[in-house]
Amino acid sequence: MGDGYASYRAELEHYDKENPSSKRHNTVLIKRYPPSGKKRYGEKEFLTEIEILSSGVKHYNIVNLLGFCFEESEMILVIDNFSNGFLGEYLGNRKDKRVLTWENRLKICIDVAHALRYIHYEMEDQTRIIHRDICSYNIGLDENLEAKIVNFWRSVFLPPNQEDEALYLEYIGKRTYADPEYKKTGKLKRESDVYGFGVVLFEILCGRLANDPIYLKESDKGLAHVARRSLSTGSLQELIDPVIKEEVGENGFVLNRGPNKDSLHTFISIAHQCVAETQVQRPTMKIVVKELEKALFFQNNNKDNPKMSLEDIKRATQNFHDDNFIGGGGFGKVYKGNLQDGDGIKTIVAKRLDTRFGQGEQQFFSELQILLEYNHENVIRLVGYCDETDEKVLIYEYLSKGSLDRYLNDTSLTWVKRLNICIDVARALDFLHGGVGKQVKVIHRDIKTENILLKNDWKAKLADFGLSLICSINQETDYIIDHACGTRGYVDPLYRQSGFLTIESDIYSFGVVLFEILCGRSTFAIHKHEGHYLPDFIKNKFEEGKHAEVVFEQIKEQIVPQSLATFQEIAYQCLHLDREKRPTTKKVLMQLKKALVFQNMASTMNQFAHLQIPLEDVAKATNNFHHDNIIEHGGVGIAYKGRLLWSGRLMEITARRFDCKHGDGDLEFLAEISALSVLKHKNLVSIIGFCDEIDEKIIVTTYEANGSLGQYLNSLNLTWKQRLRICLGVARALSYLHYDKGRDYAILHCNINSNTILLDDNWETKLSGFEFSIKQSVNDKDQVCPCEHTGTLGCVDPAIEKTGGVTHKSDIYSFGVVLFEILCERKALIHNEVDKSLALLAKHYYEKGTLHDIIHPPLLNQILSPQSLLIYSKVAYSCLNDDRAHRPDMHHIMAKLEKALELQLRGENIVRLFFLFYYPFFWCTSFMHTNFPFESVFLYLILLKST
């Protein structure tokens, strides 16, 4: 219990001497004071605590004094037992740290607040007590996690009728909980308890003790001082306990996506008031109780929590009728059902866990945690859950085709469909293993075809997270498990033998699934006929050089050799016994996509056969790729200028030669051909053809004489009017890509920057660089698309790290950076330093209202309409909003840029008219040789103001 006391848990019979029938036998805490003289406290404090606790203090949230012993040198108190220990034990960076949900934390705070309100204001006979030692180790937790204040040895009574006056006493207390005014002046008030409680509130919020070294490094005053400073700088989020951010529930599993926003805001606000520097600035405990109860109210009314009633689930499944039973496993049964959803009915799947012997409870919370927190298009979606009495039920979306294992030998499952299923599962695993910028990773632990579910369009989703584990993404060492679990035939042999689990164990199991899909047989079927599971079967065949014999006979003729080789190579690497030689999910995903590219390449090349240009012709056009012809070194290859005789015409071309020496560039090559061959717009670069021979992959486009925009950002020759027209050209191109009525899909460019914006001989915009573009259904335009390439440094949408992918609003962000590049005449990265990006700089100056300071004066002088600049800068700034939902769409941007250009042209026309009208006068008087430019602009501004 701290402070030098010894405390013991004991079984004790105790009773009131005046009432022998009150005899009870229960578990108690024995608090033994040190003998007087051995510590700076002893008999006086012992008697103080007895006096306080026996003076009519009767409150559910204050410890009960059951008895005491005061014999010879022994001073002992007998008090309530706290089966869940003390609050301080739940805080800190300890491996055995217990977990409290946000709701648990709020209720504990409210319990303590009720106790303090009681001793400050609500005791009988106007008795008032100041505890004087509020800290997390003086808050005990009973079997229901209900809190009680303990340790009243430092407490004092306020004299009756002394409502607002203070006591002046020598300061005693713990440094990091100390009321700074009391410590400095000796003035003790109830607000001193409020301060200590405020520190406890921040401990609960941050998950660490107030004297944690991490805080003492910043301030010897500890957490309260650090929290106040963080609030003033807007960085408090960095201090919040990560467990709270992910809403860890009972049994240590996440139940919600995090605290309700209003709940968290209310809590932080009152905690901040409690630790105000002066006593007069702090709230009373009456106010604190109200605010904390408000925070709990907000949390309990969190609409993000998909908890459902057992009654609704029974109605949906006809009381779990046998006719609705569709499967079962070790942890329970699965039922199909029809759930009332608003005005309609939706089909769901209900997994009812068997909890008769406590079985499945851990798996229930584990799966619930992951499905609530990890949302991905290739992870099964949780519709809701029920946790009532002895019933635990998970409700999922219904996927009509069921599990993949049913289709392994189905001939309608073509090789392309199989590859797409593999890619979907790889995307899910990449997301779970840390591909979304989270601080934790999920190890599935039971990857198998039975746990891969299929929608009607064959889109795959990974399911069944009952065995899954979450661990830190920075955890370098193996994750140790007492015993291996999973499904035989899929389990990583190293994990099975040693009990050591890592994400590479998932890779091994996925390798088994990949070969099942290729073979058209399950690992169990192979075990039945061959006597061993699929991994050994594959290894034997490969060692014998019989790679082709493992391919499902019914799809063998469909597969392009290069696609098969790429697939088999990566799948075989997944089964490597040495974990360090297994690929990452990112590598697996990339190779599977490449296998699909090779498979599609044949049909694509046939489709665009009319665009094929012989390598010999391209080499001749570029003087055999001479270095003098190099225009640009790009991310995926080198661009050359040339003159090509094609279709009877001699034309200037750009030949982009992809770097495919190490198998890279295939995906990008196909993406660009697919995009440019179907997209036709005056502000897009035009494809002439392509070459795909030997190891050469080249795309030939029209040559744009003025090069890229990036060359002219700080050029005085590029006027404001030209810059606006270039911006408008890009906006029109992006609007066409994102929304074209003639297509049922949108194109996400994914690489908007000043170097992919080309300019022809008339300074017309031509958008290029489609090698990373993504095709997306118009119905999914707000959905996140996973991507390997996220853009050019300085232009990358910051939301990608949080969401794990791009949307059309990612192009908008990148375009916003380009808009500021054009306005400020500088590159997106200043001196190529990521922390000195133009986006951050421009946002800072815009928000301060001093954007003019980073616009070069020569360009600023050309802007003849202040309103033009205002509209332009406002739309550019809105593109850079961190929240994608608040970024404008291309229609809006295009309209604003058109208005900005219109205002600039109107300004130029006024100046031109003025010049024409007054030119003879200036010529006759020779004024034109003196101040004409100043006078004309001056008059223009007057005329503009008058309009």
TIVOVEX-23719 format. One record per residue (C-alpha): residue in three letters; x negated, y negated, z. Coordinates in steps of 0.5 Angstrom, whole numbers, plus 2048, in hexadecimal, padded with zeros to 3 digits. Example, Ala and Ser with C-alpha at 12.3 -4.5 7.8 and 13.67 -1.06 7.14 Angstrom:
BEGIN
Ala7E7809810/Ser7E580280E/
This chain:
BEGIN
Met800800800/Gly7FA7FC800/Asp7F77F6805/Gly7F37FB809/Tyr7F97FF80B/Ala7F980780B/Ser80080A809/Tyr802811809/Arg808814806/Ala80C81980B/Glu81281D80D/Leu81581A813/Glu81B81B818/His81D81581B/Tyr82381281E/Asp82680C823/Lys82580E82A/Glu82C80A82B/Asn82F80F826/Pro82C816826/Ser831818821/Ser82D81481C/Lys82781981C/Arg825819814/His81F81D811/Asn81C81A80B/Thr816818807/Val81381180A/Leu80D80D809/Ile80880C80F/Lys80580580F/Arg7FF805814/Tyr7FC7FE816/Pro7F47FE817/Pro7F27FD81E/Ser7F27F6821/Gly7EB7F3820/Lys7E97F881A/Lys7ED7F3815/Arg7EE7EC815/Tyr7F67EE816/Gly7F97F381B/Glu7FE7F2821/Lys8007EB81F/Glu8027EE818/Phe8057F481A/Leu80A7F181F/Thr80B7EC81A/Glu80E7F1815/Ile8127F481A/Glu8157EE81C/Ile8177EC815/Leu8197F3813/Ser81D7F481A/Ser8207ED81A/Gly8277EE816/Val8237EF80F/Lys8287F480B/His8287F4804/Tyr8287FA7FF/Asn8217F77FC/Ile81D7F6802/Val81A7FC806/Asn81D7FF80C/Leu8197FF812/Leu81B806815/Gly81680681B/Phe81080481E/Cys80A806822/Phe806802827/Glu80280682B/Glu7FB80482E/Ser7F7802828/Glu7FC805823/Met80180181F/Ile80580581A/Leu80C803816/Val810808813/Ile81480580D/Asp817808807/Asn81480D802/Phe81380A7FB/Ser8138117F7/Asn81180D7F1/Gly80B8097F4/Phe80A8017F3/Leu80B7FD7EE/Gly8037FB7ED/Glu8028037EB/Tyr8068027E5/Leu8017FC7E3/Gly7FA7FC7E0/Asn7F68007DB/Arg7F68067DE/Lys7F780D7DB/Asp7FC80F7DF/Lys8008097DF/Arg80780A7E0/Val80C8077DB/Leu8128037DC/Thr8178017D7/Trp8197F97D6/Glu81F7FB7D9/Asn81C7FE7DF/Arg8177F87E0/Leu81D7F37E0/Lys8217F77E5/Ile81B7F77E9/Cys81A7F07E9/Ile8217EF7EA/Asp8217F37F0/Val81B7EF7F3/Ala81E7E87F1/His8257EB7F5/Ala8207EC7FB/Leu81D7E57FB/Arg8237E27FA/Tyr8267E5800/Ile8207E4805/His8207DC802/Tyr8277DB802/Glu82C7E0804/Met82A7E380B/Glu82F7E2811/Asp82E7DC816/Gln82B7D8811/Thr8247DC812/Arg81F7DB80C/Ile8197DF80B/Ile8137DE806/His8107E4805/Arg8097E1803/Asp8067E7800/Ile80A7E97F9/Cys8067ED7F5/Ser8077F47F1/Tyr8047F87F6/Asn8097F67FB/Ile80F7F87F7/Gly8117FF7F8/Leu8158037F3/Asp81A8097F5/Glu81C80F7F2/Asn82180B7ED/Leu81B8067EC/Glu81F8017F0/Ala81B7FC7F3/Lys81A7FA7FB/Ile8157F47FD/Val8107F7803/Asn80A7F4807/Phe80D7EE80B/Trp8077EE810/Arg8057E780D/Ser80D7E480D/Val80F7DE811/Phe8167DC813/Leu8187D5811/Pro81B7D1816/Pro8237D1816/Asn8267CA812/Gln81F7C980F/Glu8227CA808/Asp81D7C6804/Glu8177C5809/Ala8107C9809/Leu80C7CC80E/Tyr8057CA80E/Leu8017D080F/Glu7FA7D380E/Tyr7FA7D6807/Ile7FA7DE807/Gly7FB7E2801/Lys7F87E57FA/Arg7F47E17F6/Thr7F87E27EF/Tyr7FF7E27F2/Ala7FD7DB7F6/Asp8027D57F6/Pro7FD7D07F4/Glu8007CB7F8/Tyr8017CF7FE/Lys7F97D17FD/Lys7F77CA7FC/Thr7FC7C6801/Gly7FE7CB806/Lys8057CA805/Leu8097D0805/Lys8107D0802/Arg8157D67FF/Glu8127D37F8/Ser80C7D77FA/Asp80F7DD7FA/Val8127DB7F3/Tyr80B7DA7F0/Gly8097E17F3/Phe80F7E47EF/Gly80E7E07E9/Val8077E47E9/Val80A7EA7EA/Leu80F7E97E4/Phe8097E77DF/Glu8057EE7E2/Ile80C7F27E0/Leu80C7EE7D9/Cys8047EF7D8/Gly8047F67DB/Arg7FE7F47DF/Leu7FC7F27E6/Ala7FB7EB7E7/Asn7F47EC7E9/Asp7F27F07E3/Pro7EB7EF7E0/Ile7EE7ED7DA/Tyr7F17E77DD/Leu7EC7E57E2/Lys7E77E47DC/Glu7EB7DE7DA/Ser7ED7DB7E0/Asp7EB7DD7E8/Lys7F37DC7E9/Gly7F57E27E5/Leu7FB7E37E1/Ala7FF7DD7E3/His7FA7D87E0/Val7F97DC7DA/Ala8007DD7D9/Arg8027D67D9/Arg7FC7D47D5/Ser7FE7D97D0/Leu8057D77D0/Ser8037D07CE/Thr7FF7D27C8/Gly8047D77C6/Ser8007DD7C7/Leu8047E17CC/Gln8067E67C8/Glu7FF7E97C8/Leu7FF7EA7CF/Ile8067EE7CF/Asp8057F57D1/Pro8057F97CA/Val80A7FE7CE/Ile80F7F97CF/Lys80E7F77C7/Glu8107FE7C5/Glu8157FF7CB/Val8138057CE/Gly8198097D2/Glu81980E7D7/Asn8148147D6/Gly81080F7D3/Phe81380F7CC/Val8158097C8/Leu81D8077C8/Asn81D8017C5/Arg8197FC7C0/Gly8187F87C6/Pro81B7F37CB/Asn8217EF7C8/Lys81E7E87C6/Asp8237E47CA/Ser8217E97D0/Leu81A7E87CF/His81A7E07CE/Thr81F7E07D5/Phe81A7E47D9/Ile8147E07D7/Ser8177D97D8/Ile8197DB7DF/Ala8127DE7E0/His80E7D87DE/Gln8137D37E2/Cys8117D87E8/Val80A7D67E7/Ala80A7CF7E7/Glu8047CB7EA/Thr8087C87EF/Gln80E7CA7F4/Val8137C57F1/Gln8127C77EA/Arg8147CF7EC/Pro81B7D17EC/Thr81F7D47F2/Met8207DC7F3/Lys8277DA7F1/Ile8267D87EA/Val8207DD7E9/Val8267E37EB/Lys82A7E07E6/Glu8257DF7E0/Leu8237E67E1/Glu82A7E97E1/Lys82B7E57DB/Ala8257E87D8/Leu8287EF7DA/Phe82E7ED7D7/Phe82B7EC7D0/Gln8277F27D0/Asn82D7F77D2/Asn8317F37CC/Asn82B7F47C7/Lys82F7F67C0/Asp8287FA7BE/Asn8297FF7C2/Pro82D8057BE/Lys8308097C4/Met83680C7C3/Ser83C80F7C7/Leu83C8177C8/Glu8448167C7/Asp8428137C0/Ile83D8197BE/Lys84281E7C0/Arg84781B7BC/Ala84281B7B6/Thr8408227B6/Gln8478257B9/Asn8448267BF/Phe83E82A7BD/His84382F7B9/Asp83F8357B6/Asp8428337AF/Asn83D82D7AF/Phe8378307B2/Ile8328307AC/Gly82B8327B0/Gly8288337B6/Gly8218337BA/Gly81D8347C0/Phe82082E7C3/Gly82782E7C1/Lys82C82E7BC/Val82E82A7B6/Tyr8358287B3/Lys8388247AD/Gly83D81F7AF/Asn8418197AC/Leu8408137B1/Gln84580D7B0/Asp8408077AE/Gly8448007AE/Asp84A8017A9/Gly8478087A6/Ile84480F7A7/Lys83D8117A6/Thr83A8187A7/Ile8358197AC/Val83181E7AF/Ala83181F7B7/Lys82B8237BA/Arg82E8257C1/Leu8288277C6/Asp82982D7CA/Thr82782A7D1/Arg82A8307D6/Phe8238317D8/Gly82082A7D7/Gln81E82D7D0/Gly81D8287CB/Glu81E8227CF/Gln81681F7CE/Gln8188217C6/Phe81E81D7C6/Phe81B8177C9/Ser8148187C5/Glu8198187BE/Leu81D8127C1/Gln81780E7C2/Ile81480F7BB/Leu81A80E7B7/Leu81D8087BB/Glu8168057BA/Tyr8138077B3/Asn8188057AD/His8158077A6/Glu8198097A0/Asn8168107A0/Val8178127A8/Ile81E8147AA/Arg82280F7AC/Leu82580F7B3/Val82D80D7B3/Gly82E80D7BB/Tyr82D8127C1/Cys8308147C7/Asp82E8157CE/Glu8338167D3/Thr83481B7D9/Asp8318227D6/Glu8318207CF/Lys82C81D7CA/Val82E81D7C3/Leu82A8197BD/Ile82E8177B7/Tyr82A8167B0/Glu82C8147A9/Tyr82F81A7A5/Leu82A81C79F/Ser82E82079A/Lys829825798/Gly82782779E/Ser82082A79F/Leu81A82B79A/Asp81983279C/Arg81F834799/Tyr81D831792/Leu815834791/Asn81783978C/Asp81D835789/Thr81B834781/Ser81F82D781/Leu81A82A786/Thr815828781/Trp80E827781/Val80F81F781/Lys814820787/Arg81082478B/Leu80A81F78A/Asn80F81978C/Ile81181D792/Cys80A81E794/Ile809817793/Asp80F815798/Val80C81979D/Ala80581679D/Arg80880F79D/Ala80C8117A4/Leu8058147A7/Asp80180E7A5/Phe80680A7A8/Leu80680E7AE/His7FF80F7AF/Gly7FE8087AF/Gly7FF8057A8/Val8047FF7AB/Gly7FF7FB7AF/Lys8027FE7B6/Gln7FD7FF7BC/Val7FF8067BD/Lys80080C7B8/Val8058127B8/Ile8028197B7/His80881D7B4/Arg8068247B6/Asp80B8287B2/Ile80A8277AB/Lys80D82C7A7/Thr81282C7A1/Glu81882E7A6/Asn8178277A9/Ile8178237A2/Leu81E8217A0/Leu82181F799/Lys82681A797/Asn82A81B791/Asp82581878D/Trp81F81C78F/Lys81C817794/Ala81981A79A/Lys8198187A1/Leu81581B7A7/Ala81981D7AC/Asp8198217B3/Phe81481D7B8/Gly8168217BE/Leu80E8237BF/Ser80B81D7BC/Leu8068197C1/Ile8048127C1/Cys7FD80F7C2/Ser7F98097C2/Ile7F78087BB/Asn7F08067BE/Gln7EF80C7C1/Glu7E980F7BE/Thr7E98167C2/Asp7ED81C7C1/Tyr7F481C7C4/Ile7F48217C9/Ile7FA8267CA/Asp7FB82B7CF/His7FE8307CA/Ala7FE8307C2/Cys8058307BF/Gly8088307B9/Thr80A8357B3/Arg80683B7B2/Gly80383B7AB/Tyr8038337AB/Val7FF8327B1/Asp7F882F7B1/Pro7F38357B3/Leu7EF8317B7/Tyr7F582E7BB/Arg7F78357BC/Gln7F18377BF/Ser7EE8327C3/Gly7F582D7C5/Phe7F18277C2/Leu7F68237BD/Thr7F581E7B8/Ile7F881B7B3/Glu7F481F7AE/Ser7F88257B1/Asp7FE8227AD/Ile7FA8217A7/Tyr7F88297A7/Ser80082A7A8/Phe8018267A2/Gly7FC82A79E/Val80083079F/Val80782C79D/Leu80382A797/Phe801831795/Glu808833796/Ile80B82E791/Leu80683078C/Cys80783878D/Gly80E83878E/Arg80E83C794/Ser80E83B79B/Thr80883D7A0/Phe80D8427A3/Ala80E84579C/Ile80784679B/His8058497A2/Lys80B84E7A1/His80885079A/Glu80084F79B/Gly7FF8507A2/His7FD8497A4/Tyr7FF8427A4/Leu7FF83D79E/Pro7F883A7A0/Asp7F484079F/Phe7F8843799/Ile7F683C796/Lys7EF83C798/Asn7EE843795/Lys7F184178F/Phe7EC83B78E/Glu7E683F790/Glu7E884478B/Gly7E883E786/Lys7F0840785/His7F3839786/Ala7F883A780/Glu7FB840784/Val7FE83C789/Val802838785/Phe80A839785/Glu80B83D77E/Gln81183977D/Ile80E83277D/Lys80783477A/Glu808832773/Gln80A82B775/Ile804829779/Val7FF825775/Pro7F8828777/Gln7F582277A/Ser7FB82177E/Leu7FA828781/Ala7F3827782/Thr7F4821786/Phe7F982478A/Gln7F682A78C/Glu7EF82778E/Ile7F3822793/Ala7F7828796/Tyr7F182C797/Gln7ED82779A/Cys7F382679F/Leu7F282E7A1/His7EB82D7A3/Leu7E98307A9/Asp7E482A7AB/Arg7E98247AD/Glu7E481F7AB/Lys7E48217A4/Arg7EC8217A4/Pro7EE81B7A0/Thr7F28157A3/Thr7FA8147A1/Lys7F880E79D/Lys7F3812799/Val7F8818798/Leu7FD813796/Met7F9810791/Gln7F781678E/Leu7FE81978E/Lys80081278A/Lys7FA814785/Ala7FD81B784/Leu803818782/Val80081277E/Phe7FC81877A/Gln80381C779/Asn807816777/Met801813772/Ala80281876D/Ser80A81676C/Thr80880F76D/Met80280F768/Asn807812763/Gln80C80D765/Phe808807763/Ala80480B75E/His805805759/Leu80180075E/Gln7FB80575E/Ile7F480275B/Pro7EE806759/Leu7E880575E/Glu7E4804758/Asp7E87FE756/Val7E87FB75D/Ala7E07FC75D/Lys7DF7F8757/Ala7E47F2759/Thr7E07F175F/Asn7D97F275C/Asn7D87F975F/Phe7DA7F6766/His7D57F1766/His7D37ED76C/Asp7D47E6768/Asn7DB7E8767/Ile7DD7E976E/Ile7E27E4771/Glu7E47E7778/His7E17EC77D/Gly7E87EF780/Gly7EA7F3786/Val7EB7F9781/Gly7E67F877B/Ile7E37F3777/Ala7E77EE772/Tyr7E47ED76B/Lys7E67E8765/Gly7E67EA75E/Arg7E97EA757/Leu7ED7F0755/Leu7EF7F274E/Trp7F67F5750/Ser7FC7F674B/Gly7F97F2746/Arg7F87EC74A/Leu7F17E974D/Met7F37E7754/Glu7EF7E575B/Ile7F07EA760/Thr7EE7EB767/Ala7EC7F2769/Arg7EC7F4770/Arg7E87FB771/Phe7EA7FE777/Asp7E580177C/Cys7E780977B/Lys7E080C77D/His7E280F783/Gly7E9810782/Asp7EB809784/Gly7F0805780/Asp7F480A77D/Leu7FA808781/Glu7F980077F/Phe7F8802778/Leu7FF805778/Ala80280077C/Glu8007FA777/Ile8027FE771/Ser809800774/Ala80A7F9776/Leu8077F5770/Ser80A7FA76A/Val8117F876D/Leu8117F1770/Lys8127EB76B/His8127E476D/Lys80E7DE76A/Asn80B7DD771/Leu8087E4771/Val8017E676E/Ser8037EB768/Ile8007F2767/Ile7FD7F3760/Gly7FC7FA761/Phe7F77FF765/Cys7F2804765/Asp7F280B769/Glu7EC80F766/Ile7E6813769/Asp7E5810770/Glu7E780976D/Lys7EE80576F/Ile7EF7FE76C/Ile7F47FA76C/Val7F47F5766/Thr7F87EE767/Thr7F97E7763/Tyr7F37E3765/Glu7F57DD769/Ala7F07D7766/Asn7F07D376D/Gly7EE7D9771/Ser7F17D9779/Leu7F47D477D/Gly7EF7D5782/Gln7EA7D277E/Tyr7ED7CB77E/Leu7F07CA785/Asn7EB7C5786/Ser7EB7C277F/Leu7ED7BB77E/Asn7EF7BC777/Leu7F57C077A/Thr7FA7BB77B/Trp8007BB780/Lys8057BC77B/Gln8017C2778/Arg8007C577F/Leu8087C5780/Arg8097C8779/Ile8047CE77A/Cys8087CF781/Leu80E7CF77E/Gly80C7D4778/Val80A7D977E/Ala8107D8782/Arg8147D977B/Ala8107E077A/Leu8117E2781/Ser8187E1781/Tyr8187E577B/Leu8157EB77E/His8197EA784/Tyr8207E9781/Asp8217EB77A/Lys8287ED778/Gly8267F1773/Arg8227F6777/Asp8257FA77D/Tyr81E7FA781/Ala81A7F4783/Ile8127F3782/Leu80E7F1788/His8087EE786/Cys8037EF78C/Asn7FD7EB78A/Ile7FF7E4789/Asn7F97E0789/Ser7F67DA785/Asn7F27DF781/Thr7F87E377F/Ile7FB7DD77C/Leu7F97DC775/Leu7F97D5771/Asp7FA7D5769/Asp7F77D0764/Asn7FD7CC766/Trp7FD7CD76D/Glu8037D176E/Thr8037D6773/Lys8027DD772/Leu8027E2778/Ser7FD7E8778/Gly7FB7ED77D/Phe8007F277D/Glu7FB7F877F/Phe7FE7F8786/Ser8067F7784/Ile80B7FB787/Lys8127FD784/Gln8187FC789/Ser81F7FE788/Val8237F7788/Asn8287FA78E/Asp8217FB792/Lys81F7F4791/Asp81E7F2798/Gln81B7F979A/Val8147FA79C/Cys8107FD797/Pro809801799/Cys8037FF795/Glu7FC800795/His7FA7F9793/Thr7FC7F3796/Gly7FA7EE792/Thr7F47E9792/Leu7F17E6798/Gly7F47E079A/Cys7FA7E1796/Val7FC7E779A/Asp8037E779E/Pro8027E87A5/Ala8087EC7A6/Ile8057F27A2/Glu8017F47A8/Lys8077F47AD/Thr80C7F77A8/Gly8077FC7A4/Gly8097FA79D/Val80B7F4798/Thr8127F1796/His8137EC791/Lys8127E7796/Ser80B7E9797/Asp80A7E6790/Ile80E7E0792/Tyr8087DF798/Ser8037E0793/Phe8067DB78E/Gly8067D6794/Val7FF7D6795/Val7FE7D578D/Leu8037CF78E/Phe7FE7CC793/Glu7F87CE78F/Ile7FA7CA78A/Leu7FC7C478E/Cys7F67C4793/Glu7F17C678D/Arg7EE7CB791/Lys7EE7D3791/Ala7F27D7796/Leu7EC7D979A/Ile7E77D379C/His7E07D679C/Asn7E37DD79B/Glu7E47DD7A3/Val7EB7E07A4/Asp7EC7DC7AB/Lys7EB7D67A6/Ser7F17D77A1/Leu7F47D279E/Ala7FB7D47A0/Leu7FA7D37A7/Leu7F67CC7A6/Ala7FC7CA7A1/Lys8017CC7A6/His7FE7C97AC/Tyr7FD7C27A8/Tyr8047C37A6/Glu8077C47AD/Lys8037BE7AF/Gly8067B97A9/Thr7FF7B87A7/Leu7FF7BC7A1/His7FC7B679D/Asp7F67B77A0/Ile7F47BD79D/Ile7F67BB796/His7F07B8792/Pro7F27B0790/Pro7F17B1789/Leu7F77B6788/Leu7FB7B278E/Asn7FB7AC78A/Gln7FE7AF784/Ile8047B1788/Leu8097AC786/Ser80E7AE78A/Pro80E7AF791/Gln8147B3791/Ser8117B878C/Leu80B7B9791/Leu8107BA796/Ile8147C0793/Tyr80E7C3790/Ser80B7C4797/Lys8117C679A/Val8127CC796/Ala80B7CE796/Tyr80B7CD79E/Ser8127D279E/Cys80E7D779A/Leu8097D879F/Asn80E7D97A5/Asp80C7DF7A9/Asp8137E27A9/Arg8157E57A2/Ala81C7E47A3/His81B7DC7A3/Arg8177DC79D/Pro81B7D9797/Asp81C7DD791/Met8197DC78A/His8207D8788/His81F7D378D/Ile8187D278C/Met8197D1785/Ala81E7CC786/Lys81A7C878B/Leu8147C8786/Glu8187C6780/Lys81B7C0784/Ala8147BE787/Leu8127BE77F/Glu8187BA77D/Leu8167B5783/Gln80F7B4780/Leu8117B3779/Arg8167AE77B/Gly8117AA77F/Glu80C7AB779/Asn8127A8774/Ile8137A2778/Val80B7A0778/Arg80B7A2771/Leu81179D770/Phe80E798774/Phe807798770/Leu80B797769/Phe80F79276C/Tyr80A78E76F/Tyr80479076B/Pro80478A766/Phe80478576C/Phe7FE78876F/Trp7FB788768/Cys7FC781767/Thr7FA77F76E/Ser7F478476E/Phe7F7786775/Met7F778D772/His7EF78D773/Thr7F078C77A/Asn7F678F77F/Phe7FA79277A/Pro7FA79977D/Phe7FB797784/Glu801792782/Ser80479777E/Val80479C783/Phe806797788/Leu80C795784/Tyr80E79C783/Leu80E79E78B/Ile81379778C/Leu81879A786/Leu8187A1789/Lys81979E790/Ser81F79A78D/Thr8227A178A/
